Amino acid sequence: MSTRIYQSSESASLFDSTADVRVRKLRSISDESLAKVFAEVQQKLTEGLSSAAEKILNQTLSAYSHTPENQAKLYCLLSYTLETQGRYQESLEVVEKYDDEEMLAAIEPATKVSIVTQLAIGFNNNNDYPKAVALLNHALEEAKTSNLNHLFGAIYVAFSRVYRKLNECPISRDHAEKGLNYYRENGDWRGMAEAYHLIAMTFHQEGNSEKSLEFFDLAIKIIGSRSAAVLVGRM
């Protein structure tokens, strides 16, 4: 990953010297309160209320000072929230500043892997496939080095999304199946449903409707009666 610094026109003010002084004067947020924010945002996303989730995240980012670790987690979740609304360019801009080794050095390995994976998804959504693959390789290497096996599923599913957009369906399917296996090991039903969905989409692209419907059905069965508006919407 190349060392670089990114500032979008909308977010640059957060990082200039004047803003740094302002941010230092903001009150900090307790770990308990931040945990409640994350839980509330996840619930809003589960219910399909992504605009409400976005509002909570923006208010939390602007109203409090944050450690680099917590700020990275908030931006990563904000990027995902914008992605669910189809606002792909904004989703990328939120995390593109983390395409920088110095920024990544200030956060924990698990958060680093998560935000680099989300960054890769952002580039993929904006059709920069080589950059997305390079970032995912970086994330995978970091996850292996730090023994973060629980994050392998998300990385492989992100790889699958890239190769599906490149119409490399067998490669995409192979990555989705790897992700499915890791999600299954961790009992992550959301991840399993997303992996099944991607496998179904690869068969659909190949014109194999029967196999596509088979895996769509598996995804729907995994979700069952659980609330998963974003996943169900995709299907």
N, C-alpha and C positions, 0 to 999 in steps of 0.2 A: 504494500500500500504506500503510495507516495505521500510525502509530507507536504501538506498544503493548508492554507487557511481560507475559509469561505465566509463571506458575509453577504446575505441578501439585502436588498434595499429596505425590506420591511423590518429585518431583525438586527441590522447593523447598530442601531442606537442602544441595543442591550449590551454591546460589547465595547463601546467607545469609552474614553476616560471619564467623561461626565456621568455616563450611566453607571460606571463602576462605583463612583462615589455614592450615587443615589442608592444602588443596590446594597452597599455596605451599611447604609443607615436603616434598611428595612429590618424588621424583627424576624427572627428565625422561627421556624415551625418545628414543633416537637415531633419525634418519631411516631408517637401515637396518633397525632393529628394527621400526619402525612399518610399513615397506614389507612386511616379512615377515608382520606381523599382517594387513594388508589382503589379501595373497596367500592366506594360510591361510583367512581368512573367505570369500573368493570361492570357494575350492576347496570348502569345506564347503557353501556355498550351491549350487554346481554339483552336488554329490553329493546334494542334498536334505536335508542335515543342518543345518537352520536353528537348532535348539536349541543345537547345538554352536557354531555361528557366533555366536549371541546371547551365549553364555557367554564366548567369547573377547573380544568387544567390551566387555561389562560389566567384565570383569577389567582390560582395558587402560584403560578410562575411570577406574576407581577406583584403580588401582595407580600411576598416573603423572600428573604434571602435563603439560598440553598447551597449545600455542599456540592462540589462537582459531581459526586456520585448520585445524589438525589435529583439534581438538575437533569442529568443524563437520563435517568429513569422517566422523569416527567416528559422530557422532549420525545423520548422513544414512544411513549404511550400517546402523546399528542400526534406524532407522525402517523401512527397506526389509525388513530381516530379520524384524521383527515383522509387517510386512504379509504376508509369505509364509506366516506362521502363521495368518493371519486375525484377528490381534489389532489390529483397526483403530483402536480408541480409544487404545491404548497407543502404537501407531505414530505417531499424530498428536501425542500428548503429548510424545514424545521431541523433536520438532522444532518444536513450536508457539512456543517462545520465540524462534525466528528470524523470527517475524512482527513484526519490530521493526527499524527502520532503523539504530539504533545497533549492534545485534548484527551486522547484515549489513555495516556499514561496516568492520568489523574483519577481514573475510575477502576472499580474492581473487575476482575476477569469476566465474571458472569454478565455484568452489565455491559462490558465492552463487547462481548459476543452478541448480546441481544441487540445493541444499537447498531453494530456493523451489519448484522443480518437485516435489520429494518432499513438501513441505508442502502443495502444491496437491492432490497425490494423496491425502494424508491427509484433507483436507477433503472431497474427492470421495467417499472411502470411507465417510465419516460423513455423507454426504448434504447437505453445504453446497455446493451447486453454484455459486452466484454468487461465493462466496469463492474457490473453486477456479479459476474462469475469470479472476477479477481477478488472482490470483497468477500464473497462467500467462501472462497478458498482460504482467505485470511481468517475468517471467523471459524472455519472448521479446524484449522491448525491450532488456533488459540484454544478452542474447546477441547481438543485432544491433549494439548500440553497441560491444561489445567484440570483435566479429568471431569469436564462438565458434560457428562453423558446425557443428562436430562435436556440439554439444548440441541443435541444432534437432530432430533426430529424436526425442529423448526428450520434448521439449516438445510436439511435435505429436501424438505417441502419447498423452501425458497428456490433451491436449485431446480426442482421440478417445474416451478412456475416459469423460470427463465427458458428452459428448454422446450416447454410447451409453446411459448410465444415464438420460438424459433422453428416450430413445426418438427422438432426432433422428438416425436412422440415416444418411441421406445426408450430413449434416454430419459425423458421426462418421467415415464412410468417407472423406470428402475429407481430413480431418486425418490419418487413418491412412495414406493414400496419400502425403501430403506427407512424413510421417515415414519411410515406406518408402523414398522416393527419397533422403532424406538418409542413412539407414542404409546404403543400397546404395552411395552414394558413398564412405562410410567403411569399407566391407567389414565391417560389424557384423552378423554372422549372427544373433546373439541378438535384436537390434533388429528385423531383417527378419522373423524368425519371429513376434515379438510383433505387429508390424504386420499380417502376414498373418492371424494369429489374430483380431485385432480386426475386420478386414474380414470374415472368415468369420462372426464373431458378429453383425455388423450384418445380413448376408444372412439368417442364421438367425432373427433377430428379425422380419425382414420376411416370413418364411415361404418364402424362396427356398432350399430345401434343396440344389438342384443347385449353385448358385453358392457356397453355404456350404461344401459338401464340397470343391469345387475349391480354395478358399483354405486350408481346413484341410490339404489334401494338400500344398499348396505350403509351408506352415509346417513340416510334418513332414519334407518333403524337404530343406528348408534345415537343419534340425537334424541329419538323417542319423544317423550313428553317434556324434555328439558327446554328451557328458553334459550334460543340461539338465533336471534332475528337475522344477523348478518349472514350466517351460514345458510340458513333456510332460504334467504333472499337470493343467494347465489344459485341455488338449485331450482 
